[in-house]
Amino acid sequence: MKEFFKKFRLGLAIIVTKLTVFGLRMVGWGGTSLPGKIALRICPDIFNRLSDRFRIIMITGTNGKTTTSRIIEGMLQKAGLKYVSNKSGANLASGIATTLISALSLTGKPVVRTALLETDEAAFRTLAPKLKPEMIVVTNFFRDQLDRYGELYTTLNNVREGIQGTPESKLILNADDSLCASLGQNIPNSVIYFGLGDKVYPEEYLIANADAAFCIHCKSRYEYLSTSFAHLGHFKCPNCGYERPAAQIECTQVLEYDNLSSTIEIKIPDGKITVKLALPGLYNIYNALAGTAAGHLLELKEEDLVYVLEGFECGFGRMETLSVDGRNLKMILVKNPTGFNQVLKYLMTQKDKCLVGFAINDRLADGTDISWLWDVDFEILSSMQNKIRKFFVSGIRAEDMAVRLKYAGIPTDSIFIRHGEAQLIDSMMEASKENDTVYILPTYTAMLDIRKELKKRFNLKEFWE
């Protein structure tokens, strides 16, 4: 009788969730999280009951989850595998429940067998042991939304606990991140590491970042042979000997690097491939390496790996690009100091005239504490004022962003406050000229609002597609 009621609750959760998704999307809402919340209320053990129906791949970490997930989608397609994924970025338990139920028939049979799940770092702790993923990708660890995640090592330990509950999972870890690499120590899981080779970074830009400057084991300060950005690089503890592990998937050369793309050489276990990524920015090289590692575990051939990586284009607010009235409008999500600094470094590669807009919200999904803006190196923008026609600020905390730019050395007569996404877009388009690039850098909820306005004007895909 007890088992009967469990099956009944699961069946009811599936039907109600599907009806809720249908109803919400009929009225133009995403239907990515609320249906899952309802499902979990009806059937609290839904993840345990669904885990054996799917081959599950989970992706977690601070930065790069969505882009890495979309690269792995390409790998799955090339491998001929049908899959379901939470493309919208709804990566808490509710969004993942919605995603899995969307891949079931009304009778509970899986329509597809593979589930690719971008997963919030805090949620990963409890979800991974229930879902028992075949593969886990961890991108990196940086300070992010302290009001939500707490101290950096708390986030690391959440992921560590999740991995400890999944001893059969194959791990893909960032070798250059001393925190991420430590997850591969003293565990039964098989591990494949990815990273940049020593001194292959295309610019001479070395920094010592306090996020993880000290050894995770003995607290001595790391020494570095080379760094890429923040605390990522070829680290070694001079006291206990903990050091960057050898990477099976490694960028051994950066052959070309500009604001549009990068051409890189990647060492894989069976040889080397040369790839032209339609992805600017050093952080996207890391995302490509993580995706390559997943493709390797999916047993794709070298030419298939190249095909996927060269054909990949960013989407959903991650370097999403529109051509509008002779201008290139680029939207790049920003959410923490390390990621924001990398976006600003990417702007430094801009050769022609451009405009830059910042849309900063402080809703729960963005992080309610915006003091992190003072850890971002906006000062480098003062050297670009000959290229940037105007600076615009918008969002709930527009005034705070304007003050931050003022203290970064940007003249106040170059900073324009616009409340509302329509006003921001209109003002930036009017202030730009033909062939200009218009950059909009929003936090998460601001990005959703701006995308909604752009979709209305230019027929963008829905964010859940």
Secondary structure as a PSIPRED ss2 file (coil, helix, strand):
# PSIPRED VFORMAT (PSIPRED V4.0)

   1 M C   1.000  0.000  0.000
   2 K H   0.000  1.000  0.000
   3 E H   0.000  1.000  0.000
   4 F H   0.000  1.000  0.000
   5 F H   0.000  1.000  0.000
   6 K H   0.000  1.000  0.000
   7 K H   0.000  1.000  0.000
   8 F H   0.000  1.000  0.000
   9 R H   0.000  1.000  0.000
  10 L H   0.000  1.000  0.000
  11 G H   0.000  1.000  0.000
  12 L H   0.000  1.000  0.000
  13 A H   0.000  1.000  0.000
  14 I H   0.000  1.000  0.000
  15 I H   0.000  1.000  0.000
  16 V H   0.000  1.000  0.000
  17 T H   0.000  1.000  0.000
  18 K H   0.000  1.000  0.000
  19 L H   0.000  1.000  0.000
  20 T H   0.000  1.000  0.000
  21 V H   0.000  1.000  0.000
  22 F H   0.000  1.000  0.000
  23 G H   0.000  1.000  0.000
  24 L H   0.000  1.000  0.000
  25 R H   0.000  1.000  0.000
  26 M H   0.000  1.000  0.000
  27 V C   1.000  0.000  0.000
  28 G C   1.000  0.000  0.000
  29 W C   1.000  0.000  0.000
  30 G C   1.000  0.000  0.000
  31 G C   1.000  0.000  0.000
  32 T C   1.000  0.000  0.000
  33 S C   1.000  0.000  0.000
  34 L H   0.000  1.000  0.000
  35 P H   0.000  1.000  0.000
  36 G H   0.000  1.000  0.000
  37 K H   0.000  1.000  0.000
  38 I H   0.000  1.000  0.000
  39 A H   0.000  1.000  0.000
  40 L H   0.000  1.000  0.000
  41 R H   0.000  1.000  0.000
  42 I H   0.000  1.000  0.000
  43 C C   1.000  0.000  0.000
  44 P C   1.000  0.000  0.000
  45 D C   1.000  0.000  0.000
  46 I H   0.000  1.000  0.000
  47 F H   0.000  1.000  0.000
  48 N H   0.000  1.000  0.000
  49 R H   0.000  1.000  0.000
  50 L H   0.000  1.000  0.000
  51 S H   0.000  1.000  0.000
  52 D H   0.000  1.000  0.000
  53 R H   0.000  1.000  0.000
  54 F C   1.000  0.000  0.000
  55 R E   0.000  0.000  1.000
  56 I E   0.000  0.000  1.000
  57 I E   0.000  0.000  1.000
  58 M E   0.000  0.000  1.000
  59 I E   0.000  0.000  1.000
  60 T E   0.000  0.000  1.000
  61 G C   1.000  0.000  0.000
  62 T C   1.000  0.000  0.000
  63 N C   1.000  0.000  0.000
  64 G C   1.000  0.000  0.000
  65 K H   0.000  1.000  0.000
  66 T H   0.000  1.000  0.000
  67 T H   0.000  1.000  0.000
  68 T H   0.000  1.000  0.000
  69 S H   0.000  1.000  0.000
  70 R H   0.000  1.000  0.000
  71 I H   0.000  1.000  0.000
  72 I H   0.000  1.000  0.000
  73 E H   0.000  1.000  0.000
  74 G H   0.000  1.000  0.000
  75 M H   0.000  1.000  0.000
  76 L H   0.000  1.000  0.000
  77 Q H   0.000  1.000  0.000
  78 K H   0.000  1.000  0.000
  79 A C   1.000  0.000  0.000
  80 G C   1.000  0.000  0.000
  81 L C   1.000  0.000  0.000
  82 K C   1.000  0.000  0.000
  83 Y E   0.000  0.000  1.000
  84 V E   0.000  0.000  1.000
  85 S E   0.000  0.000  1.000
  86 N C   1.000  0.000  0.000
  87 K C   1.000  0.000  0.000
  88 S C   1.000  0.000  0.000
  89 G C   1.000  0.000  0.000
  90 A C   1.000  0.000  0.000
  91 N C   1.000  0.000  0.000
  92 L C   1.000  0.000  0.000
  93 A H   0.000  1.000  0.000
  94 S H   0.000  1.000  0.000
  95 G H   0.000  1.000  0.000
  96 I H   0.000  1.000  0.000
  97 A H   0.000  1.000  0.000
  98 T H   0.000  1.000  0.000
  99 T H   0.000  1.000  0.000
 100 L H   0.000  1.000  0.000
 101 I H   0.000  1.000  0.000
 102 S H   0.000  1.000  0.000
 103 A C   1.000  0.000  0.000
 104 L E   0.000  0.000  1.000
 105 S C   1.000  0.000  0.000
 106 L C   1.000  0.000  0.000
 107 T C   1.000  0.000  0.000
 108 G C   1.000  0.000  0.000
 109 K C   1.000  0.000  0.000
 110 P E   0.000  0.000  1.000
 111 V C   1.000  0.000  0.000
 112 V C   1.000  0.000  0.000
 113 R C   1.000  0.000  0.000
 114 T E   0.000  0.000  1.000
 115 A E   0.000  0.000  1.000
 116 L E   0.000  0.000  1.000
 117 L E   0.000  0.000  1.000
 118 E E   0.000  0.000  1.000
 119 T C   1.000  0.000  0.000
 120 D C   1.000  0.000  0.000
 121 E H   0.000  1.000  0.000
 122 A H   0.000  1.000  0.000
 123 A H   0.000  1.000  0.000
 124 F H   0.000  1.000  0.000
 125 R H   0.000  1.000  0.000
 126 T H   0.000  1.000  0.000
 127 L H   0.000  1.000  0.000
 128 A H   0.000  1.000  0.000
 129 P H   0.000  1.000  0.000
 130 K H   0.000  1.000  0.000
 131 L H   0.000  1.000  0.000
 132 K C   1.000  0.000  0.000
 133 P C   1.000  0.000  0.000
 134 E C   1.000  0.000  0.000
 135 M E   0.000  0.000  1.000
 136 I E   0.000  0.000  1.000
 137 V E   0.000  0.000  1.000
 138 V E   0.000  0.000  1.000
 139 T C   1.000  0.000  0.000
 140 N C   1.000  0.000  0.000
 141 F C   1.000  0.000  0.000
 142 F C   1.000  0.000  0.000
 143 R C   1.000  0.000  0.000
 144 D C   1.000  0.000  0.000
 145 Q C   1.000  0.000  0.000
 146 L H   0.000  1.000  0.000
 147 D H   0.000  1.000  0.000
 148 R H   0.000  1.000  0.000
 149 Y H   0.000  1.000  0.000
 150 G C   1.000  0.000  0.000
 151 E C   1.000  0.000  0.000
 152 L H   0.000  1.000  0.000
 153 Y H   0.000  1.000  0.000
 154 T H   0.000  1.000  0.000
 155 T H   0.000  1.000  0.000
 156 L H   0.000  1.000  0.000
 157 N H   0.000  1.000  0.000
 158 N H   0.000  1.000  0.000
 159 V H   0.000  1.000  0.000
 160 R H   0.000  1.000  0.000
 161 E H   0.000  1.000  0.000
 162 G H   0.000  1.000  0.000
 163 I H   0.000  1.000  0.000
 164 Q H   0.000  1.000  0.000
 165 G C   1.000  0.000  0.000
 166 T C   1.000  0.000  0.000
 167 P C   1.000  0.000  0.000
 168 E C   1.000  0.000  0.000
 169 S C   1.000  0.000  0.000
 170 K E   0.000  0.000  1.000
 171 L E   0.000  0.000  1.000
 172 I E   0.000  0.000  1.000
 173 L E   0.000  0.000  1.000
 174 N E   0.000  0.000  1.000
 175 A C   1.000  0.000  0.000
 176 D C   1.000  0.000  0.000
 177 D C   1.000  0.000  0.000
 178 S H   0.000  1.000  0.000
 179 L H   0.000  1.000  0.000
 180 C H   0.000  1.000  0.000
 181 A H   0.000  1.000  0.000
 182 S H   0.000  1.000  0.000
 183 L C   1.000  0.000  0.000
 184 G C   1.000  0.000  0.000
 185 Q C   1.000  0.000  0.000
 186 N C   1.000  0.000  0.000
 187 I C   1.000  0.000  0.000
 188 P C   1.000  0.000  0.000
 189 N C   1.000  0.000  0.000
 190 S C   1.000  0.000  0.000
 191 V E   0.000  0.000  1.000
 192 I E   0.000  0.000  1.000
 193 Y E   0.000  0.000  1.000
 194 F E   0.000  0.000  1.000
 195 G E   0.000  0.000  1.000
 196 L E   0.000  0.000  1.000
 197 G C   1.000  0.000  0.000
 198 D C   1.000  0.000  0.000
 199 K C   1.000  0.000  0.000
 200 V C   1.000  0.000  0.000
 201 Y C   1.000  0.000  0.000
 202 P C   1.000  0.000  0.000
 203 E C   1.000  0.000  0.000
 204 E C   1.000  0.000  0.000
 205 Y C   1.000  0.000  0.000
 206 L C   1.000  0.000  0.000
 207 I C   1.000  0.000  0.000
 208 A C   1.000  0.000  0.000
 209 N C   1.000  0.000  0.000
 210 A H   0.000  1.000  0.000
 211 D H   0.000  1.000  0.000
 212 A H   0.000  1.000  0.000
 213 A C   1.000  0.000  0.000
 214 F E   0.000  0.000  1.000
 215 C C   1.000  0.000  0.000
 216 I C   1.000  0.000  0.000
 217 H C   1.000  0.000  0.000
 218 C C   1.000  0.000  0.000
 219 K C   1.000  0.000  0.000
 220 S C   1.000  0.000  0.000
 221 R E   0.000  0.000  1.000
 222 Y C   1.000  0.000  0.000
 223 E E   0.000  0.000  1.000
 224 Y E   0.000  0.000  1.000
 225 L E   0.000  0.000  1.000
 226 S E   0.000  0.000  1.000
 227 T E   0.000  0.000  1.000
 228 S C   1.000  0.000  0.000
 229 F C   1.000  0.000  0.000
 230 A C   1.000  0.000  0.000
 231 H C   1.000  0.000  0.000
 232 L C   1.000  0.000  0.000
 233 G E   0.000  0.000  1.000
 234 H E   0.000  0.000  1.000
 235 F E   0.000  0.000  1.000
 236 K E   0.000  0.000  1.000
 237 C C   1.000  0.000  0.000
 238 P C   1.000  0.000  0.000
 239 N C   1.000  0.000  0.000
 240 C C   1.000  0.000  0.000
 241 G C   1.000  0.000  0.000
 242 Y C   1.000  0.000  0.000
 243 E E   0.000  0.000  1.000
 244 R C   1.000  0.000  0.000
 245 P C   1.000  0.000  0.000
 246 A C   1.000  0.000  0.000
 247 A C   1.000  0.000  0.000
 248 Q C   1.000  0.000  0.000
 249 I E   0.000  0.000  1.000
 250 E E   0.000  0.000  1.000
 251 C E   0.000  0.000  1.000
 252 T E   0.000  0.000  1.000
 253 Q E   0.000  0.000  1.000
 254 V E   0.000  0.000  1.000
 255 L E   0.000  0.000  1.000
 256 E E   0.000  0.000  1.000
 257 Y E   0.000  0.000  1.000
 258 D C   1.000  0.000  0.000
 259 N C   1.000  0.000  0.000
 260 L C   1.000  0.000  0.000
 261 S C   1.000  0.000  0.000
 262 S E   0.000  0.000  1.000
 263 T E   0.000  0.000  1.000
 264 I E   0.000  0.000  1.000
 265 E E   0.000  0.000  1.000
 266 I E   0.000  0.000  1.000
 267 K E   0.000  0.000  1.000
 268 I E   0.000  0.000  1.000
 269 P C   1.000  0.000  0.000
 270 D C   1.000  0.000  0.000
 271 G E   0.000  0.000  1.000
 272 K E   0.000  0.000  1.000
 273 I E   0.000  0.000  1.000
 274 T E   0.000  0.000  1.000
 275 V E   0.000  0.000  1.000
 276 K E   0.000  0.000  1.000
 277 L E   0.000  0.000  1.000
 278 A C   1.000  0.000  0.000
 279 L C   1.000  0.000  0.000
 280 P C   1.000  0.000  0.000
 281 G C   1.000  0.000  0.000
 282 L H   0.000  1.000  0.000
 283 Y H   0.000  1.000  0.000
 284 N H   0.000  1.000  0.000
 285 I H   0.000  1.000  0.000
 286 Y H   0.000  1.000  0.000
 287 N H   0.000  1.000  0.000
 288 A H   0.000  1.000  0.000
 289 L H   0.000  1.000  0.000
 290 A H   0.000  1.000  0.000
 291 G H   0.000  1.000  0.000
 292 T H   0.000  1.000  0.000
 293 A H   0.000  1.000  0.000
 294 A H   0.000  1.000  0.000
 295 G H   0.000  1.000  0.000
 296 H H   0.000  1.000  0.000
 297 L H   0.000  1.000  0.000
 298 L C   1.000  0.000  0.000
 299 E C   1.000  0.000  0.000
 300 L C   1.000  0.000  0.000
 301 K C   1.000  0.000  0.000
 302 E H   0.000  1.000  0.000
 303 E H   0.000  1.000  0.000
 304 D H   0.000  1.000  0.000
 305 L H   0.000  1.000  0.000
 306 V H   0.000  1.000  0.000
 307 Y H   0.000  1.000  0.000
 308 V H   0.000  1.000  0.000
 309 L H   0.000  1.000  0.000
 310 E H   0.000  1.000  0.000
 311 G H   0.000  1.000  0.000
 312 F C   1.000  0.000  0.000
 313 E C   1.000  0.000  0.000
 314 C C   1.000  0.000  0.000
 315 G C   1.000  0.000  0.000
 316 F C   1.000  0.000  0.000
 317 G C   1.000  0.000  0.000
 318 R E   0.000  0.000  1.000
 319 M E   0.000  0.000  1.000
 320 E E   0.000  0.000  1.000
 321 T E   0.000  0.000  1.000
 322 L E   0.000  0.000  1.000
 323 S E   0.000  0.000  1.000
 324 V E   0.000  0.000  1.000
 325 D C   1.000  0.000  0.000
 326 G C   1.000  0.000  0.000
 327 R E   0.000  0.000  1.000
 328 N E   0.000  0.000  1.000
 329 L E   0.000  0.000  1.000
 330 K E   0.000  0.000  1.000
 331 M E   0.000  0.000  1.000
 332 I E   0.000  0.000  1.000
 333 L C   1.000  0.000  0.000
 334 V C   1.000  0.000  0.000
 335 K C   1.000  0.000  0.000
 336 N C   1.000  0.000  0.000
 337 P H   0.000  1.000  0.000
 338 T H   0.000  1.000  0.000
 339 G H   0.000  1.000  0.000
 340 F H   0.000  1.000  0.000
 341 N H   0.000  1.000  0.000
 342 Q H   0.000  1.000  0.000
 343 V H   0.000  1.000  0.000
 344 L H   0.000  1.000  0.000
 345 K H   0.000  1.000  0.000
 346 Y H   0.000  1.000  0.000
 347 L H   0.000  1.000  0.000
 348 M C   1.000  0.000  0.000
 349 T C   1.000  0.000  0.000
 350 Q C   1.000  0.000  0.000
 351 K C   1.000  0.000  0.000
 352 D C   1.000  0.000  0.000
 353 K C   1.000  0.000  0.000
 354 C E   0.000  0.000  1.000
 355 L E   0.000  0.000  1.000
 356 V E   0.000  0.000  1.000
 357 G E   0.000  0.000  1.000
 358 F E   0.000  0.000  1.000
 359 A E   0.000  0.000  1.000
 360 I C   1.000  0.000  0.000
 361 N C   1.000  0.000  0.000
 362 D C   1.000  0.000  0.000
 363 R C   1.000  0.000  0.000
 364 L C   1.000  0.000  0.000
 365 A C   1.000  0.000  0.000
 366 D C   1.000  0.000  0.000
 367 G C   1.000  0.000  0.000
 368 T C   1.000  0.000  0.000
 369 D C   1.000  0.000  0.000
 370 I C   1.000  0.000  0.000
 371 S H   0.000  1.000  0.000
 372 W H   0.000  1.000  0.000
 373 L H   0.000  1.000  0.000
 374 W H   0.000  1.000  0.000
 375 D H   0.000  1.000  0.000
 376 V C   1.000  0.000  0.000
 377 D C   1.000  0.000  0.000
 378 F H   0.000  1.000  0.000
 379 E H   0.000  1.000  0.000
 380 I H   0.000  1.000  0.000
 381 L H   0.000  1.000  0.000
 382 S H   0.000  1.000  0.000
 383 S H   0.000  1.000  0.000
 384 M H   0.000  1.000  0.000
 385 Q C   1.000  0.000  0.000
 386 N C   1.000  0.000  0.000
 387 K C   1.000  0.000  0.000
 388 I E   0.000  0.000  1.000
 389 R E   0.000  0.000  1.000
 390 K E   0.000  0.000  1.000
 391 F E   0.000  0.000  1.000
 392 F E   0.000  0.000  1.000
 393 V E   0.000  0.000  1.000
 394 S E   0.000  0.000  1.000
 395 G C   1.000  0.000  0.000
 396 I C   1.000  0.000  0.000
 397 R C   1.000  0.000  0.000
 398 A H   0.000  1.000  0.000
 399 E H   0.000  1.000  0.000
 400 D H   0.000  1.000  0.000
 401 M H   0.000  1.000  0.000
 402 A H   0.000  1.000  0.000
 403 V H   0.000  1.000  0.000
 404 R H   0.000  1.000  0.000
 405 L H   0.000  1.000  0.000
 406 K H   0.000  1.000  0.000
 407 Y H   0.000  1.000  0.000
 408 A C   1.000  0.000  0.000
 409 G C   1.000  0.000  0.000
 410 I C   1.000  0.000  0.000
 411 P C   1.000  0.000  0.000
 412 T H   0.000  1.000  0.000
 413 D H   0.000  1.000  0.000
 414 S H   0.000  1.000  0.000
 415 I E   0.000  0.000  1.000
 416 F E   0.000  0.000  1.000
 417 I E   0.000  0.000  1.000
 418 R C   1.000  0.000  0.000
 419 H C   1.000  0.000  0.000
 420 G C   1.000  0.000  0.000
 421 E H   0.000  1.000  0.000
 422 A H   0.000  1.000  0.000
 423 Q H   0.000  1.000  0.000
 424 L H   0.000  1.000  0.000
 425 I H   0.000  1.000  0.000
 426 D H   0.000  1.000  0.000
 427 S H   0.000  1.000  0.000
 428 M H   0.000  1.000  0.000
 429 M H   0.000  1.000  0.000
 430 E H   0.000  1.000  0.000
 431 A H   0.000  1.000  0.000
 432 S C   1.000  0.000  0.000
 433 K C   1.000  0.000  0.000
 434 E C   1.000  0.000  0.000
 435 N C   1.000  0.000  0.000
 436 D C   1.000  0.000  0.000
 437 T E   0.000  0.000  1.000
 438 V E   0.000  0.000  1.000
 439 Y E   0.000  0.000  1.000
 440 I E   0.000  0.000  1.000
 441 L E   0.000  0.000  1.000
 442 P E   0.000  0.000  1.000
 443 T C   1.000  0.000  0.000
 444 Y H   0.000  1.000  0.000
 445 T H   0.000  1.000  0.000
 446 A H   0.000  1.000  0.000
 447 M H   0.000  1.000  0.000
 448 L H   0.000  1.000  0.000
 449 D H   0.000  1.000  0.000
 450 I H   0.000  1.000  0.000
 451 R H   0.000  1.000  0.000
 452 K H   0.000  1.000  0.000
 453 E H   0.000  1.000  0.000
 454 L H   0.000  1.000  0.000
 455 K H   0.000  1.000  0.000
 456 K H   0.000  1.000  0.000
 457 R H   0.000  1.000  0.000
 458 F H   0.000  1.000  0.000
 459 N C   1.000  0.000  0.000
 460 L C   1.000  0.000  0.000
 461 K C   1.000  0.000  0.000
 462 E C   1.000  0.000  0.000
 463 F C   1.000  0.000  0.000
 464 W C   1.000  0.000  0.000
 465 E C   1.000  0.000  0.000
